[in-house]
Amino acid sequence: MHASRPWLDRLEASAPGFGLAREFYGDPALFDLELQALHYRDWLFVAHSCELPKPGAFITVQIGAYPILLVRDAEQQIHAFHNACRHRGSRVCTAARGSAPRLVCPYHQWSYGLDGHLIAARQMPPGIDRTRLGLKPVHCENVAGYLFVCLAEQAPDFAPFRALIGPAFGPHRLEEAKVAFETTIIERGNWKLVWENNRECYHCRPNHPELCRSFSDAPSVTGVQGASDDPVLAEHWRRLEALGLPSSLRLSENGQCRTTRVPLASEALSYTLSGHPAVRRPLCPGLPASDFGALLCFHYPSTWNHVLADHAVSFRVLPISPTETELTTKWLVHRDAIEGEDYDLRELTAVWQATNAQDQRIVEENQRGVSSPAYEPGPFSPEHEGGVRQFLDWYRGAMRRGLAADPRGALTHVA
């Protein structure tokens, strides 16, 4: 029997309207299968193009077992590579970010061009074929300033995703932004618990007092159901679409990606404790500053996002182990905005700093509870937890497709 068959059977056996069984949140064998079927096969958000502002700028990121390197070349093209020297495998770039005219391995000084080709291999025989020893490429796509990579040998078609989020994000010109602040925390919980917590606001009112000053906890806002029947949302969409901003809820056919624009709560204009804008210089001067609300977007399994008139917040989710998840949050502002003059960093970040800390506690307590041998999943709230159910429906379908295709045979450069 194929190793994935028992897990496929358990997925089929899970009851609709209920969460997953205990073993889905901590089993090492399943975690490895998830990496193979999802994270090593699909498109993952890794960074923003504005983080690579000039030729030679690079970023590194770890995706499961794979160290990855992104770099902008002299022609302004952004490339992604496996961050492993073609000599003895050392990481070529060891810093989280930096800038260099060429990529030089610190171990034996093999050096590579910004497009990945091998430039020099010190004291090696003259007959080696350097054309075959460039850095191994990784699929990379840039859509509206968001950089996605795919580790599979054959990447899924990116065009449908580009068509979905490109028009929504395009007016915000995030390629012209900059990252004002960034945090990374390790949540001691399974990556699916991080997503399940994100996909509902049933918990928001008692747990997120700072966020609830500006973010609505209405199920039509936080979930995927009932939005078209909400007259407040319908009016919000009508007004913004009249300004040329795609706004109504759009959900990809497989449920992996959603975009929608929503009004903020209590007449707030931004995610701040006061509700006032956090940044005096808006992201895009042509957008309305008042009653703009927020553009929301998720793309499973790696990112959710909030884009406002004055700033944007992106979240990147990467699994580390069956019970550890890395969450990176970035606050983006106009590239010419000046800290201390156009924005106060504490005011800009206070709401999501508090919310992230609260969600970390929630996820970690959730992990402790579901790890108990006595745990069995209970029913979802039909009103408030439709988003959780939708996420798990996507997960079940994606795992069925990934495991049925025997993903171990479809990965790039796997020995």
Beta strands, then each sheet from edge to edge (+ up, - down):
strand 1: 44-48
strand 2: 57-63
strand 3: 66-72
strand 4: 78-82
strand 5: 97-99
strand 6: 103-104
strand 7: 111-112
strand 8: 118-120
strand 9: 137-143
strand 10: 146-150
strand 11: 177-187
strand 12: 250-251
strand 13: 257-262
strand 14: 294-299
strand 15: 303-307
strand 16: 312-321
strand 17: 324-334
sheet 1: 1+ 10- 9+ 4- 3+ 2- 5+
sheet 2: 6+ 7- 8+
sheet 3: 11+ 17- 16+ 15- 14+ 13- 12+
end
